[in-house]
Amino acid sequence: FRRVLFRSGSNMIDTHVHITPASASAIHHGITLNEYTAVAKTAGISKAYAFLNPFISGFLCPHSPNHKVGITLGQRNNECVIKCIDCGCTIYRGVDLFYSNNITLANECSKSSLPIQPIAFLATPYIQLNARILEYEKTGLFAGYKLHPTICRQSPTDIPQLSCNRPIIIHSGVGCYENPEYAIQFARSYAGPVIIAHCARFNKIVLNLAREMDNVWIDTSPFTFLWNLYKTKPHRLYLEESQQFSTPKELFYNMLEIVGEDKVVFASDAPFGNLTKETEFIKSLALTPTQYRKITYQNAINIF
């Protein structure tokens, strides 16, 4: 195969972006749509899929921005309760805090100078998911949905049968709710595409299953950050002790060999990931033209 080490042009699609609406504020890692767009154009991004930064003010613990929070079901009908997991205080009680922010972000995306499709961030107890999705579907604004199991304090295996078939992006990690194997179990009964974020934390079982399942992909967000975890906090990944890598490229090639070029989509996780570093890394890989095309945009087009 002919290898390509440098690409002067680009048609890259970023499938994982966190945006803070102009009407909101974020405790950390806040980036507006305009700020992202400016960097994206320079980096060679031609299209993006964006959802909310979950660390918006009103959602975090007032005692410490480092505290973890979770959403549970209240006693009243359709009531969401946001509590701090660390100190136990109740932060919010009422209707879905994220709904209005999702709508605001969608409206901002419609006016963007860069084609950006909104993804609705589903931060609600799973028993309410179908009702919430129905509300979003009626707007006709969203290309898909994002789920963060730790924020919802539930495993994807607890998700009821959903009434939609739009793409769903699921956060993955090593916490008790976010094992990527749970996302695979959800995907077995879901009618639409499922993207497991953050390279499924390099879980070899998941990568092998994703290769064989018609409706599962993984995203690369943010690969250079994940490499740093490999070097500093390997317990936050699912790599086996026998797997040793000296460079991030070796790690990427290993992952690609397992899951296959048809099952990987480029994603930056901006602003938690550095968009410029992520695009430069992908462009530096010794990929065939076909591999590069599929990973950077064709697979995303097929999904969305």
TAGI-V411207 format. One record per pair of residues at least 24 apart in sequence whose ideal C-beta (glycine too) atoms are under 6 Angstrom apart, sorted by the first residue. I is the first residue (numbers start at 0). J is the second residue. D is the distance in whole Angstrom. If there is no record, write none. Layout:
i->I j->J d->D
i->I j->J d->D
This chain:
i->0 j->287 d->4
i->2 j->285 d->4
i->3 j->288 d->6
i->6 j->282 d->5
i->9 j->43 d->3
i->10 j->45 d->5
i->10 j->296 d->5
i->11 j->43 d->5
i->11 j->44 d->5
i->11 j->265 d->6
i->11 j->295 d->5
i->11 j->296 d->6
i->12 j->46 d->5
i->12 j->296 d->4
i->12 j->299 d->4
i->13 j->44 d->5
i->13 j->47 d->4
i->13 j->267 d->5
i->14 j->48 d->5
i->14 j->218 d->6
i->14 j->264 d->5
i->14 j->266 d->5
i->14 j->299 d->5
i->15 j->218 d->5
i->15 j->220 d->4
i->15 j->266 d->3
i->15 j->268 d->5
i->16 j->47 d->5
i->16 j->49 d->4
i->16 j->269 d->5
i->17 j->52 d->4
i->18 j->49 d->5
i->18 j->104 d->6
i->19 j->52 d->5
i->20 j->100 d->6
i->20 j->103 d->4
i->20 j->104 d->5
i->22 j->103 d->6
i->23 j->55 d->5
i->23 j->100 d->6
i->24 j->56 d->5
i->25 j->52 d->5
i->25 j->54 d->5
i->25 j->55 d->6
i->26 j->54 d->5
i->26 j->59 d->5
i->26 j->64 d->4
i->27 j->54 d->6
i->28 j->270 d->5
i->28 j->271 d->5
i->30 j->270 d->4
i->32 j->107 d->5
i->32 j->111 d->6
i->36 j->111 d->6
i->36 j->113 d->5
i->38 j->274 d->5
i->39 j->113 d->6
i->42 j->274 d->5
i->42 j->275 d->5
i->42 j->278 d->4
i->43 j->278 d->6
i->46 j->114 d->4
i->47 j->115 d->5
i->48 j->116 d->5
i->48 j->118 d->5
i->49 j->115 d->5
i->50 j->118 d->4
i->50 j->120 d->5
i->50 j->145 d->4
i->51 j->100 d->6
i->51 j->120 d->4
i->62 j->86 d->6
i->69 j->152 d->4
i->70 j->122 d->6
i->70 j->151 d->6
i->72 j->124 d->4
i->79 j->123 d->6
i->95 j->123 d->5
i->97 j->122 d->4
i->105 j->140 d->4
i->116 j->142 d->4
i->117 j->141 d->5
i->118 j->143 d->5
i->118 j->145 d->5
i->119 j->144 d->5
i->120 j->145 d->5
i->121 j->146 d->5
i->122 j->150 d->6
i->125 j->153 d->5
i->125 j->157 d->5
i->125 j->158 d->5
i->129 j->162 d->5
i->132 j->163 d->5
i->142 j->303 d->6
i->148 j->176 d->4
i->148 j->177 d->5
i->149 j->174 d->5
i->149 j->176 d->5
i->149 j->177 d->5
i->154 j->181 d->5
i->155 j->181 d->5
i->155 j->182 d->5
i->155 j->185 d->4
i->156 j->181 d->5
i->156 j->184 d->5
i->158 j->185 d->5
i->164 j->190 d->4
i->164 j->191 d->4
i->165 j->191 d->6
i->166 j->192 d->4
i->166 j->302 d->5
i->166 j->303 d->6
i->167 j->193 d->5
i->168 j->194 d->5
i->168 j->196 d->6
i->169 j->195 d->6
i->170 j->196 d->5
i->171 j->195 d->5
i->171 j->196 d->6
i->171 j->197 d->5
i->171 j->199 d->5
i->171 j->200 d->5
i->173 j->235 d->5
i->179 j->205 d->4
i->180 j->205 d->6
i->183 j->208 d->5
i->186 j->214 d->6
i->186 j->215 d->5
i->192 j->302 d->5
i->194 j->218 d->5
i->196 j->220 d->6
i->198 j->254 d->6
i->200 j->236 d->5
i->200 j->237 d->5
i->201 j->236 d->5
i->201 j->237 d->5
i->201 j->238 d->5
i->202 j->237 d->4
i->206 j->257 d->4
i->206 j->258 d->4
i->209 j->258 d->5
i->209 j->262 d->5
i->210 j->258 d->5
i->210 j->259 d->5
i->210 j->262 d->6
i->216 j->262 d->5
i->216 j->264 d->6
i->218 j->264 d->5
i->218 j->266 d->4
i->219 j->265 d->6
i->219 j->266 d->5
i->220 j->266 d->4
i->220 j->267 d->6
i->220 j->268 d->4
i->220 j->272 d->6
i->221 j->267 d->6
i->221 j->268 d->4
i->221 j->272 d->2
i->221 j->277 d->5
i->222 j->280 d->6
i->223 j->276 d->5
i->223 j->280 d->6
i->224 j->272 d->5
i->260 j->290 d->5
i->260 j->293 d->5
i->263 j->294 d->5
i->264 j->298 d->5
i->264 j->299 d->5
i->265 j->294 d->6
i->265 j->295 d->5
